[in-house]
Amino acid sequence: MEAITTGPRATVRVPATSANLGPGFDSLGLALDLWDEVTAEATSGTKVHVTVEGEGVGTVPGDERHLVASAMLRTFASLDLAPPGLNLKCRNRIPHARGLGSSSAAIVAGIMLADALAGAGLTRAQKLKLASEIEGHPDNVAPCLLGGFTIAYSTEDGARAVALDPSPRLHPWVYIPRSKGLTSVARAALPDKVGYADAVFNLSRSALLVAAVTVRPSRLFEATDDRLHQRFRAAGMPESARLLEQLRSAGIAAAISGAGPTVLALAVDGAPVPEAPEGFEARRLDVADGAVQVAPVPSE
């Protein structure tokens, strides 16, 4: 293995994401204008030290077990490079365990930082493939890397994605609860099989959603309907399920964000949305234009 020179530093900014968007389970996603920022510096030795500001203070590991660090180490290994010691500084704004892609952001940040420190020049396709392997599915890492509205899918050669420009009439809102959720728990609630009619329903709504997000936002309410996953997860997030029902009863295109418990509402032309109920915070977030920004920092 080659060694990485100590001293170089790099900073990355990675956006929050909302995946599924109702019917697009494990395939559709939006990048949102809420960013984590991570700076990494290569040091002598092999120790990893992580400091955190904002989300996750006091709860996430401060060593190589931290998700950004572990993604960096995985990337170095894939490049056949001996990892250096690392000092990481994380400025976290994406809420953790809320269905807004905090883990995908950490994974993408780690891959981008390792690539920057090593000067490897990985392509976006290579980064997407590695990020999807680490995360286990591509629906959040794709918009985090590519920005905008993405359609992610898997092939024998790994994950791939297409990025599309969402309509400027689209205005996302997120209702973020105080309570947290775990993707593993949400996935465990899903059945092994779904009915044929429900599968066809979701296929039609997913296809419609691509058109609604990009060129026909008037169809967003119909397009965000789902029969594949949300109803099975409702018992594990009853407050979010009630809010989702209330929003849709009011004619608002809404869905559980990712694995929840955040609820995503897609307003059109700045239409008003209801105030957040007790236990939730409502935020208006633009769709992120860029996915990941890398800023080289000269070593002192």
Backbone bond lengths (Angstrom), bond angles and torsions (degrees), N, CA, C in turn:
res aa  C-N    CA-C-N  psi(-1)  N-CA   C-N-CA  omega(-1)  CA-C   N-CA-C  phi
1 M - - - 1.457 - - 1.520 111.12 -
2 E 1.339 116.43 139.82 1.451 121.16 172.62 1.527 109.77 -79.23
3 A 1.319 115.95 155.54 1.456 120.90 178.56 1.519 109.68 -102.62
4 I 1.340 115.76 153.88 1.454 121.48 177.35 1.519 108.69 -97.07
5 T 1.323 116.56 134.55 1.453 120.87 179.25 1.519 110.28 -63.67
6 T 1.328 116.51 135.13 1.462 119.49 178.39 1.523 110.04 -76.68
7 G 1.315 115.88 155.30 1.450 120.91 175.82 1.518 115.15 110.67
8 P 1.363 120.36 -37.65 1.458 118.70 -177.52 1.524 111.74 -65.63
9 R 1.327 114.58 148.55 1.451 120.68 177.26 1.525 109.58 -131.48
10 A 1.321 115.78 157.08 1.458 121.06 175.55 1.518 108.70 -151.91
11 T 1.327 115.61 152.29 1.457 121.81 177.42 1.525 109.21 -124.47
12 V 1.330 116.48 136.93 1.458 120.78 176.70 1.521 109.35 -125.13
13 R 1.329 114.93 150.36 1.461 122.02 173.22 1.515 107.72 -120.64
14 V 1.315 116.38 129.53 1.462 120.88 -175.71 1.529 109.54 -129.43
15 P 1.344 117.27 136.41 1.463 119.99 -174.01 1.519 113.73 -89.20
16 A 1.317 114.61 157.13 1.462 120.98 167.51 1.521 108.70 -66.35
17 T 1.306 115.70 159.84 1.464 120.39 178.20 1.511 110.00 -140.57
18 S 1.317 115.05 156.16 1.463 121.72 171.85 1.519 107.26 -125.26
19 A 1.312 116.57 123.79 1.465 120.76 -175.75 1.526 111.28 -112.36
20 N 1.308 114.87 168.98 1.469 125.87 -178.32 1.523 111.10 77.19
21 L 1.337 117.27 -55.35 1.470 122.16 179.30 1.523 111.55 56.42
22 G 1.325 115.84 34.42 1.456 121.51 -178.22 1.513 110.32 98.42
23 P 1.338 118.10 -101.15 1.466 119.86 -173.98 1.521 115.17 -80.77
24 G 1.331 117.91 -15.32 1.472 120.37 -171.75 1.508 113.04 -84.69
25 F 1.321 117.28 54.49 1.459 122.83 -173.95 1.527 111.08 -58.10
26 D 1.343 115.57 125.86 1.472 123.12 176.98 1.525 113.46 60.37
27 S 1.340 117.77 20.57 1.457 118.30 -176.74 1.528 113.98 -139.78
28 L 1.330 119.75 -38.64 1.454 121.86 -175.43 1.521 110.83 -103.91
29 G 1.338 116.39 145.98 1.454 118.97 -179.45 1.521 112.63 -159.20
30 L 1.335 115.27 157.47 1.466 123.44 176.47 1.519 109.11 -123.97
31 A 1.322 116.63 139.10 1.461 121.33 169.52 1.522 108.06 -88.32
32 L 1.329 116.87 135.02 1.460 122.29 -175.44 1.517 110.81 -117.70
33 D 1.326 115.02 148.87 1.463 121.52 -172.84 1.533 111.51 -80.25
34 L 1.315 115.04 64.82 1.461 123.93 174.96 1.521 105.51 -143.19
35 W 1.335 117.23 119.30 1.459 120.17 -163.10 1.522 113.25 -121.42
36 D 1.328 114.65 139.19 1.467 121.66 162.54 1.522 108.06 -95.10
37 E 1.329 115.61 150.39 1.469 121.02 178.35 1.514 108.39 -130.59
38 V 1.319 116.19 130.18 1.458 121.09 -177.54 1.526 109.42 -130.91
39 T 1.318 116.25 131.46 1.461 122.44 174.15 1.519 108.87 -112.50
40 A 1.311 116.62 133.60 1.466 122.39 179.09 1.521 109.91 -124.24
41 E 1.321 115.44 140.09 1.458 121.80 175.86 1.519 109.05 -130.30
42 A 1.323 115.62 131.32 1.463 120.78 176.04 1.524 109.21 -78.85
43 T 1.335 116.27 132.94 1.466 122.01 -178.95 1.519 109.56 -127.34
44 S 1.314 115.88 169.83 1.460 119.94 176.71 1.526 109.46 -72.19
45 G 1.315 116.07 159.45 1.459 120.74 -178.94 1.509 110.98 82.87
46 T 1.329 115.49 -159.41 1.460 120.22 -178.00 1.526 112.61 -129.96
47 K 1.325 117.94 4.24 1.457 119.85 -177.12 1.520 111.27 -72.34
48 V 1.335 114.36 146.70 1.461 121.85 176.08 1.518 107.93 -116.39
49 H 1.326 115.74 126.53 1.467 120.75 178.91 1.517 108.54 -126.58
50 V 1.337 116.31 126.76 1.455 121.41 -176.46 1.526 109.54 -122.33
51 T 1.326 117.03 127.52 1.459 121.88 170.96 1.524 108.55 -112.84
52 V 1.324 115.65 145.80 1.464 121.08 -173.55 1.519 109.69 -129.30
53 E 1.336 115.06 136.20 1.450 122.32 170.01 1.527 108.00 -119.17
54 G 1.329 116.59 139.93 1.457 119.88 177.20 1.512 112.62 87.08
55 E 1.317 116.51 -136.75 1.467 121.76 -177.52 1.526 111.43 -57.76
56 G 1.320 116.13 135.95 1.463 121.16 175.47 1.508 115.30 90.14
57 V 1.341 118.32 -1.69 1.466 120.02 179.16 1.533 109.33 -59.54
58 G 1.326 115.15 127.86 1.453 120.50 177.93 1.510 115.85 80.24
59 T 1.336 117.34 -2.59 1.473 119.15 -177.75 1.519 113.49 -122.25
60 V 1.340 118.26 -21.32 1.468 120.19 -179.00 1.522 109.80 -100.55
61 P 1.325 118.54 153.53 1.471 120.94 -178.78 1.521 111.81 -63.50
62 G 1.325 115.63 152.40 1.453 121.04 179.16 1.518 112.76 -108.32
63 D 1.341 116.80 19.91 1.460 121.10 -177.53 1.521 109.84 -133.94
64 E 1.336 116.12 -153.98 1.464 120.06 -175.27 1.526 112.93 -66.03
65 R 1.333 118.29 -11.13 1.466 120.66 177.63 1.524 112.11 -78.68
66 H 1.330 117.72 -16.05 1.459 120.63 176.65 1.528 108.81 -58.91
67 L 1.327 117.31 140.13 1.460 120.65 -170.68 1.531 112.39 -63.70
68 V 1.332 117.75 -37.35 1.469 118.64 175.97 1.522 110.00 -62.19
69 A 1.327 116.19 -45.64 1.463 120.36 -178.93 1.523 111.38 -63.83
70 S 1.319 117.24 -44.65 1.468 119.57 -178.07 1.525 110.75 -66.08
71 A 1.336 117.42 -34.56 1.465 119.64 176.11 1.527 110.93 -67.67
72 M 1.336 116.62 -36.37 1.462 119.79 175.80 1.526 110.70 -63.29
73 L 1.318 116.56 -46.06 1.464 120.39 -178.97 1.526 110.63 -63.43
74 R 1.325 116.86 -39.03 1.465 120.79 177.69 1.537 109.87 -63.61
75 T 1.325 116.60 -38.68 1.464 120.22 -179.94 1.518 111.10 -68.65
76 F 1.337 117.00 -44.55 1.467 119.90 176.60 1.535 110.48 -56.65
77 A 1.337 116.05 -43.14 1.468 119.95 -179.84 1.528 110.75 -62.55
78 S 1.343 116.84 -40.17 1.465 119.77 -179.65 1.527 111.35 -66.92
79 L 1.332 115.84 -24.64 1.471 120.98 178.07 1.521 112.05 -91.53
80 D 1.344 116.49 1.89 1.457 122.56 -178.00 1.532 110.86 58.76
81 L 1.339 114.98 43.16 1.456 121.82 178.97 1.521 110.20 -115.94
82 A 1.313 115.61 137.73 1.462 119.64 174.56 1.523 108.21 -72.66
83 P 1.339 118.70 123.48 1.460 119.80 -176.48 1.523 111.66 -70.09
84 P 1.322 117.38 142.08 1.461 120.10 174.47 1.521 109.98 -83.84
85 G 1.321 116.90 178.37 1.443 118.89 164.51 1.521 108.55 -67.78
86 L 1.332 116.72 156.02 1.457 119.59 -175.03 1.521 110.92 -137.06
87 N 1.314 115.44 135.80 1.456 122.50 166.38 1.526 107.14 -111.65
88 L 1.324 116.16 120.48 1.457 120.76 -179.41 1.521 109.84 -117.75
89 K 1.317 115.91 136.94 1.454 121.49 173.18 1.516 107.89 -122.44
90 C 1.337 115.94 117.44 1.461 121.79 -176.47 1.523 109.98 -108.68
91 R 1.305 116.29 125.54 1.460 122.29 173.69 1.527 106.40 -110.29
92 N 1.320 115.56 99.20 1.456 121.25 -168.93 1.532 111.99 -99.85
93 R 1.317 115.21 126.69 1.462 121.64 174.88 1.523 112.17 -118.18
94 I 1.322 117.42 -20.02 1.471 120.86 -179.49 1.526 108.58 -76.57
95 P 1.325 118.28 122.72 1.468 119.77 178.92 1.522 111.44 -58.50
96 H 1.318 115.72 141.61 1.458 120.77 -179.65 1.528 110.73 -87.54
97 A 1.333 115.14 144.29 1.468 122.74 174.33 1.526 112.28 54.99
98 R 1.345 115.43 41.26 1.471 119.72 179.70 1.534 112.21 -124.32
99 G 1.318 119.18 4.08 1.457 119.99 -178.59 1.510 113.91 83.57
100 L 1.341 117.48 25.24 1.461 121.61 179.18 1.531 112.07 -117.82
101 G 1.321 116.65 21.33 1.462 120.46 169.75 1.510 115.79 75.49
102 S 1.340 118.23 28.73 1.468 118.93 -179.83 1.522 111.89 -63.55
103 S 1.325 117.90 -38.19 1.466 119.61 179.71 1.526 111.07 -69.69
104 S 1.321 117.21 -38.80 1.465 119.51 177.16 1.520 111.19 -64.82
105 A 1.334 116.27 -39.04 1.460 119.96 177.44 1.522 110.77 -61.85
106 A 1.333 116.67 -41.50 1.468 120.18 178.91 1.520 110.84 -64.88
107 I 1.317 117.62 -41.71 1.463 121.31 179.95 1.524 111.08 -64.84
108 V 1.330 115.95 -47.03 1.463 119.97 179.29 1.527 110.38 -62.89
109 A 1.332 116.81 -41.54 1.465 119.85 177.63 1.521 111.01 -58.72
110 G 1.340 116.62 -44.56 1.456 120.46 -179.81 1.521 112.49 -61.65
111 I 1.320 116.71 -43.47 1.468 120.26 179.96 1.526 110.58 -65.51
112 M 1.335 116.00 -44.20 1.462 119.43 -179.58 1.526 111.82 -64.47
113 L 1.328 116.88 -40.21 1.464 120.44 -179.65 1.523 111.17 -66.86
114 A 1.331 116.86 -45.05 1.464 119.90 178.83 1.523 110.65 -61.24
115 D 1.324 116.39 -42.43 1.456 120.53 178.58 1.526 110.86 -62.56
116 A 1.349 116.23 -40.87 1.467 120.05 -179.35 1.524 111.53 -67.47
117 L 1.327 117.50 -44.23 1.459 120.54 -179.35 1.527 111.56 -66.27
118 A 1.326 115.59 -36.29 1.466 119.54 -178.32 1.526 112.71 -83.41
119 G 1.330 116.53 -16.24 1.463 119.31 -175.56 1.511 111.90 63.35
120 A 1.331 116.25 34.35 1.465 120.49 -172.80 1.522 112.86 -78.86
121 G 1.321 117.98 -27.51 1.454 120.26 179.49 1.515 114.03 69.22
122 L 1.340 116.84 40.15 1.460 119.82 177.51 1.523 110.16 -62.17
123 T 1.320 116.51 142.23 1.460 120.86 176.02 1.524 109.61 -77.80
124 R 1.317 115.83 164.26 1.465 119.18 176.69 1.521 111.08 -61.39
125 A 1.322 116.25 -36.20 1.461 119.68 178.92 1.526 110.91 -63.47
126 Q 1.318 116.70 -41.37 1.458 120.30 178.23 1.528 111.30 -66.88
127 K 1.321 116.69 -39.94 1.466 120.22 177.96 1.526 110.89 -65.08
128 L 1.325 116.94 -41.99 1.458 120.54 179.33 1.525 111.15 -62.55
129 K 1.318 116.28 -43.26 1.464 120.00 179.69 1.514 111.15 -61.59
130 L 1.326 117.21 -45.96 1.462 120.48 -179.23 1.517 111.11 -68.11
131 A 1.322 117.75 -42.36 1.467 120.94 -179.99 1.518 110.78 -62.10
132 S 1.325 116.67 -40.69 1.464 120.25 179.38 1.523 111.43 -66.70
133 E 1.336 116.98 -37.13 1.466 120.16 177.43 1.528 110.67 -63.40
134 I 1.328 117.13 -40.35 1.461 120.43 -179.72 1.530 110.63 -71.16
135 E 1.339 116.62 -44.62 1.465 121.22 -176.95 1.523 112.03 -75.19
136 G 1.320 117.08 -34.17 1.462 120.77 -179.63 1.517 114.02 102.57
137 H 1.324 117.14 -14.18 1.467 122.06 176.80 1.530 107.53 -159.98
138 P 1.348 117.82 153.68 1.471 119.57 -169.53 1.519 116.26 -97.14
139 D 1.348 118.86 -1.12 1.465 119.12 -167.76 1.520 113.94 -68.47
140 N 1.332 119.60 -29.17 1.460 121.48 176.40 1.523 112.91 -92.54
141 V 1.326 117.70 -38.67 1.465 119.09 -178.04 1.524 111.19 -68.14
142 A 1.333 117.92 -28.14 1.465 119.99 -179.26 1.527 112.07 -64.44
143 P 1.350 119.95 -53.65 1.468 117.57 177.42 1.515 113.09 -66.47
144 C 1.323 117.78 -28.74 1.460 120.17 177.31 1.530 110.22 -63.11
145 L 1.304 117.32 -40.08 1.463 121.60 179.40 1.521 113.08 -79.76
146 L 1.326 116.91 -44.32 1.457 121.10 -169.44 1.514 113.76 -96.92
147 G 1.331 118.06 -22.39 1.448 121.68 -178.25 1.518 112.42 78.13
148 G 1.328 115.64 169.16 1.447 121.30 176.81 1.518 113.27 67.37
149 F 1.316 115.76 -141.55 1.460 124.32 -179.15 1.518 107.77 -107.18
150 T 1.327 118.20 126.51 1.460 120.57 -174.46 1.519 111.95 -125.60
151 I 1.316 113.84 148.97 1.458 123.53 171.40 1.519 106.39 -114.99
152 A 1.323 116.90 112.98 1.465 121.38 -177.36 1.522 109.61 -107.69
153 Y 1.322 114.89 147.08 1.463 119.63 178.46 1.522 108.86 -152.78
154 S 1.317 115.65 163.15 1.458 121.12 -177.62 1.520 110.42 -112.24
155 T 1.331 115.89 143.99 1.455 123.13 175.82 1.525 108.60 -128.06
156 E 1.301 116.54 176.68 1.457 119.85 176.76 1.524 111.51 -62.88
157 D 1.330 115.85 -23.97 1.466 120.75 -179.62 1.525 113.01 -94.33
158 G 1.329 116.92 4.63 1.456 120.04 179.08 1.514 112.53 116.54
159 A 1.335 115.53 -175.68 1.464 121.37 -175.97 1.523 111.43 -73.79
160 R 1.316 113.98 147.18 1.457 121.29 174.18 1.524 108.13 -137.99
161 A 1.319 116.89 165.53 1.457 120.02 -178.95 1.517 110.69 -156.76
162 V 1.313 114.50 154.98 1.456 123.25 173.84 1.520 107.13 -121.04
163 A 1.317 117.20 131.96 1.463 122.16 178.05 1.528 109.46 -104.39
164 L 1.328 115.61 134.20 1.458 122.24 178.76 1.523 109.48 -125.17
165 D 1.314 116.41 155.04 1.454 120.57 177.44 1.527 109.76 -85.45
166 P 1.322 118.18 121.92 1.461 119.37 176.75 1.520 111.42 -72.34
167 S 1.292 116.21 157.16 1.457 120.99 177.97 1.528 110.30 -60.93
168 P 1.334 118.90 138.31 1.463 120.83 176.24 1.520 112.79 -66.27
169 R 1.329 117.02 -10.53 1.470 120.73 177.27 1.528 112.17 -80.28
170 L 1.317 116.51 -8.66 1.458 122.22 -176.66 1.526 110.66 -84.80
171 H 1.334 116.98 128.37 1.465 121.64 -179.05 1.530 109.39 -130.99
172 P 1.340 117.12 99.87 1.465 119.60 -178.64 1.535 112.60 -73.71
173 W 1.319 115.08 142.57 1.457 123.98 169.05 1.520 107.81 -124.24
174 V 1.308 116.95 143.15 1.464 120.43 173.53 1.519 109.24 -121.41
175 Y 1.306 115.96 134.64 1.456 123.59 174.63 1.527 107.03 -104.42
176 I 1.327 115.84 103.06 1.458 121.77 -172.36 1.532 109.31 -97.81
177 P 1.334 118.04 120.30 1.464 119.91 179.45 1.524 111.98 -84.89
178 R 1.317 115.15 161.54 1.463 119.29 173.45 1.527 110.50 -70.27
179 S 1.320 116.71 -32.22 1.462 120.63 -178.58 1.518 110.69 -72.69
180 K 1.322 116.21 151.89 1.454 122.33 -179.99 1.528 110.62 -107.12
181 G 1.309 115.46 166.75 1.455 121.73 176.23 1.509 110.13 -143.06
182 L 1.311 117.01 160.05 1.456 122.20 179.35 1.521 109.81 -117.24
183 T 1.327 116.36 133.09 1.455 120.62 179.02 1.526 111.11 -58.19
184 S 1.318 116.66 -39.11 1.471 119.84 -178.67 1.521 111.28 -62.16
185 V 1.316 117.33 -38.76 1.471 121.46 178.88 1.525 109.83 -68.59
186 A 1.347 116.17 -43.69 1.457 119.96 -179.99 1.525 111.28 -62.95
187 R 1.328 117.45 -38.66 1.468 120.24 179.54 1.527 111.31 -70.17
188 A 1.325 115.40 -33.59 1.473 118.90 179.66 1.518 112.14 -65.14
189 A 1.338 117.36 -21.92 1.457 121.05 -179.23 1.525 113.05 -79.20
190 L 1.317 117.30 -10.39 1.460 120.47 -175.96 1.528 111.63 -80.51
191 P 1.334 117.80 144.21 1.469 120.43 178.47 1.516 111.34 -75.11
192 D 1.316 115.89 161.41 1.464 120.07 177.82 1.520 111.92 -73.18
193 K 1.348 116.59 -27.06 1.458 120.85 -177.65 1.528 109.23 -137.67
194 V 1.332 115.33 152.50 1.461 121.03 173.30 1.523 108.14 -126.55
195 G 1.323 114.65 157.81 1.452 119.63 -178.91 1.524 112.78 -69.78
196 Y 1.338 115.83 153.79 1.466 121.92 -178.31 1.526 110.87 -59.45
197 A 1.327 116.19 -43.75 1.463 120.01 -178.01 1.527 110.73 -63.17
198 D 1.328 116.87 -39.57 1.464 120.01 178.60 1.525 111.27 -67.47
199 A 1.326 116.69 -37.11 1.467 120.24 177.79 1.523 110.41 -63.78
200 V 1.332 117.15 -43.72 1.461 120.95 178.61 1.527 110.50 -64.71
201 F 1.336 116.17 -39.86 1.464 120.50 178.04 1.524 110.48 -57.58
202 N 1.326 116.95 -47.73 1.461 119.76 -178.48 1.520 113.04 -69.58
203 L 1.322 117.00 -33.55 1.461 119.06 175.48 1.527 110.84 -60.45
204 S 1.327 116.43 -45.45 1.460 119.97 -178.73 1.519 111.00 -66.66
205 R 1.333 117.76 -40.65 1.459 120.87 -179.05 1.532 111.27 -70.19
206 S 1.322 118.04 -36.60 1.463 120.32 178.06 1.519 110.75 -64.51
207 A 1.336 116.79 -42.72 1.463 120.41 177.79 1.524 110.22 -63.81
208 L 1.320 116.28 -42.32 1.457 120.46 178.23 1.527 111.17 -63.87
209 L 1.332 117.10 -36.37 1.459 121.03 -177.93 1.527 111.55 -63.40
210 V 1.331 117.41 -36.69 1.470 119.96 177.11 1.521 109.85 -59.35
211 A 1.322 116.43 -44.58 1.464 120.06 178.42 1.525 111.07 -67.67
212 A 1.332 116.92 -40.50 1.464 120.66 -176.14 1.523 111.68 -66.15
213 V 1.317 117.39 -41.82 1.460 120.72 -178.14 1.528 111.28 -69.99
214 T 1.314 117.23 -32.35 1.466 120.06 -172.85 1.531 113.78 -96.12
215 V 1.323 117.89 -46.44 1.468 118.88 -172.41 1.522 114.73 -132.34
216 R 1.316 119.60 -14.48 1.461 120.82 -175.18 1.524 111.04 -133.95
217 P 1.356 117.21 65.30 1.465 119.59 -175.23 1.528 114.16 -63.05
218 S 1.330 118.01 -16.89 1.461 119.84 176.73 1.528 111.97 -63.08
219 R 1.328 117.87 -16.54 1.464 121.82 -179.49 1.537 112.98 -97.80
220 L 1.331 117.47 9.75 1.459 119.77 -174.72 1.521 113.40 -62.63
221 F 1.314 117.41 -36.85 1.467 118.28 -177.16 1.520 110.75 -62.46
222 E 1.321 116.80 -49.88 1.469 119.57 177.37 1.523 111.26 -63.16
223 A 1.318 115.66 -38.48 1.463 120.44 -172.78 1.520 113.01 -70.95
224 T 1.323 119.00 -22.81 1.463 121.00 -178.22 1.524 112.92 -92.84
225 D 1.323 117.58 7.69 1.472 120.04 176.80 1.526 109.49 -73.71
226 D 1.325 115.96 150.68 1.472 120.60 -172.73 1.518 110.74 -148.56
227 R 1.322 115.89 142.61 1.467 121.27 172.75 1.524 112.06 -127.20
228 L 1.330 117.75 5.34 1.453 121.08 -170.29 1.522 114.28 -93.40
229 H 1.338 118.14 -34.09 1.467 117.79 -171.92 1.520 115.46 -141.87
230 Q 1.328 119.17 -33.85 1.461 119.89 -169.70 1.531 113.07 -65.26
231 R 1.309 117.93 -41.46 1.469 119.93 -177.58 1.527 111.38 -66.14
232 F 1.330 116.98 -30.56 1.461 119.57 -179.88 1.531 111.55 -74.83
233 R 1.326 116.56 -24.24 1.457 121.47 -178.90 1.528 112.80 -92.37
234 A 1.312 117.09 -8.10 1.463 121.14 -172.02 1.519 112.97 -59.03
235 A 1.326 117.24 -39.09 1.469 120.11 -177.28 1.519 111.92 -62.91
236 G 1.314 117.53 -27.67 1.460 120.93 -179.19 1.514 113.74 -83.48
237 M 1.333 117.50 -10.55 1.470 121.89 178.79 1.534 108.67 -144.37
238 P 1.326 117.53 65.37 1.473 120.70 -172.04 1.522 113.90 -60.14
239 E 1.343 118.56 -37.72 1.468 120.05 -179.65 1.523 110.45 -65.51
240 S 1.329 116.56 -41.27 1.462 120.29 178.52 1.521 111.04 -67.25
241 A 1.326 116.74 -38.70 1.462 120.67 178.40 1.523 110.81 -63.39
242 R 1.343 117.31 -40.04 1.462 120.48 177.76 1.524 110.88 -65.58
243 L 1.329 116.52 -43.27 1.459 119.93 178.75 1.518 110.65 -62.81
244 L 1.313 117.23 -42.23 1.457 121.21 178.41 1.526 110.23 -59.03
245 E 1.316 116.63 -44.77 1.471 120.65 179.36 1.526 111.09 -63.59
246 Q 1.333 116.95 -40.94 1.464 120.87 179.81 1.526 111.21 -63.80
247 L 1.331 116.10 -43.41 1.459 119.73 -179.86 1.523 111.26 -64.60
248 R 1.306 116.93 -44.93 1.459 119.76 -178.62 1.528 111.01 -70.27
249 S 1.323 117.23 -31.84 1.467 119.79 176.14 1.528 110.88 -65.70
250 A 1.346 115.77 -26.13 1.461 120.76 177.21 1.526 112.14 -87.62
251 G 1.328 116.95 5.99 1.461 121.02 177.31 1.508 114.85 82.18
252 I 1.341 116.98 18.78 1.465 121.29 -178.56 1.523 109.31 -98.43
253 A 1.319 116.72 132.07 1.463 121.54 176.88 1.516 108.42 -68.54
254 A 1.312 117.12 109.04 1.462 121.61 -175.18 1.515 109.93 -139.94
255 A 1.328 114.95 154.46 1.461 121.91 -179.59 1.522 108.38 -157.29
256 I 1.331 115.81 159.92 1.457 119.95 170.63 1.521 108.14 -68.25
257 S 1.320 116.81 132.77 1.462 120.97 179.44 1.518 109.78 -81.61
258 G 1.327 116.18 118.47 1.459 120.19 -178.75 1.516 111.02 57.39
259 A 1.330 115.20 -131.01 1.462 120.74 177.54 1.526 112.11 -89.16
260 G 1.365 116.64 5.69 1.454 121.15 178.25 1.518 112.24 81.65
261 P 1.322 114.84 -179.66 1.466 128.57 5.26 1.520 115.41 -92.16
262 T 1.343 120.09 9.06 1.461 120.89 174.96 1.524 109.84 -64.19
263 V 1.325 115.97 145.01 1.462 122.14 176.18 1.527 108.36 -109.62
264 L 1.328 116.52 131.00 1.456 123.42 178.41 1.518 109.31 -100.54
265 A 1.340 116.54 131.79 1.467 121.81 172.89 1.517 108.19 -120.44
266 L 1.323 116.53 135.76 1.462 121.81 -178.75 1.521 108.42 -111.86
267 A 1.329 115.21 98.42 1.459 120.93 178.42 1.527 109.42 -84.40
268 V 1.330 115.76 154.92 1.460 121.72 -179.42 1.523 108.95 -118.82
269 D 1.335 115.98 133.25 1.461 122.29 176.49 1.529 112.43 56.77
270 G 1.321 116.42 35.27 1.451 119.47 176.92 1.513 114.97 71.80
271 A 1.327 117.17 19.15 1.462 120.15 179.17 1.527 110.04 -59.08
272 P 1.336 118.03 143.44 1.466 120.31 -178.55 1.521 111.81 -69.35
273 V 1.307 115.93 151.05 1.459 122.23 174.45 1.533 107.37 -122.32
274 P 1.323 117.88 157.14 1.463 120.02 -178.82 1.524 112.38 -63.02
275 E 1.323 116.51 154.46 1.449 121.38 174.08 1.521 109.73 -64.41
276 A 1.321 115.00 156.24 1.466 119.48 -179.91 1.522 110.04 -68.65
277 P 1.330 118.27 135.58 1.458 120.33 175.21 1.526 111.05 -72.70
278 E 1.300 116.40 171.47 1.456 121.61 178.44 1.531 109.92 -54.93
279 G 1.332 115.77 132.17 1.462 120.65 179.00 1.508 114.01 93.06
280 F 1.341 117.94 -2.33 1.461 122.16 179.47 1.528 109.97 -125.48
281 E 1.321 115.29 154.64 1.456 122.76 171.99 1.527 108.19 -121.73
282 A 1.325 117.17 127.91 1.459 121.49 179.66 1.517 109.97 -96.01
283 R 1.337 116.62 131.14 1.458 121.85 177.35 1.516 109.37 -131.00
284 R 1.324 115.70 135.15 1.455 121.87 172.80 1.532 107.43 -90.41
285 L 1.320 118.11 121.25 1.462 122.64 -177.80 1.522 109.54 -126.87
286 D 1.327 116.47 129.44 1.459 119.78 173.84 1.523 109.89 -72.22
287 V 1.334 115.12 159.17 1.457 119.68 170.15 1.524 107.81 -71.65
288 A 1.332 116.50 133.18 1.465 121.00 -177.35 1.522 110.37 -73.96
289 D 1.318 116.82 128.60 1.469 121.37 179.21 1.526 111.29 -71.39
290 G 1.337 115.66 -45.58 1.457 119.62 -178.25 1.509 109.78 -107.91
291 A 1.299 116.84 150.53 1.450 120.57 -175.77 1.516 111.55 -87.60
292 V 1.318 117.07 -60.78 1.464 121.66 -176.19 1.518 107.94 -135.33
293 Q 1.298 116.45 129.33 1.462 120.82 178.38 1.516 108.09 -112.77
294 V 1.310 116.46 128.38 1.451 121.26 -179.56 1.525 108.61 -109.65
295 A 1.322 116.89 125.92 1.465 121.16 179.16 1.508 109.19 -119.78
296 P 1.323 119.81 107.63 1.468 120.41 176.16 1.524 109.93 -63.23
297 V 1.308 116.39 139.50 1.460 121.61 179.23 1.515 108.08 -119.44
298 P 1.323 118.75 122.74 1.468 119.27 179.29 1.515 111.03 -64.34
299 S 1.312 116.24 138.16 1.467 120.22 178.91 1.515 109.39 -71.63
300 E 1.331 115.28 146.71 1.461 121.41 -177.47 1.524 110.34 -84.65
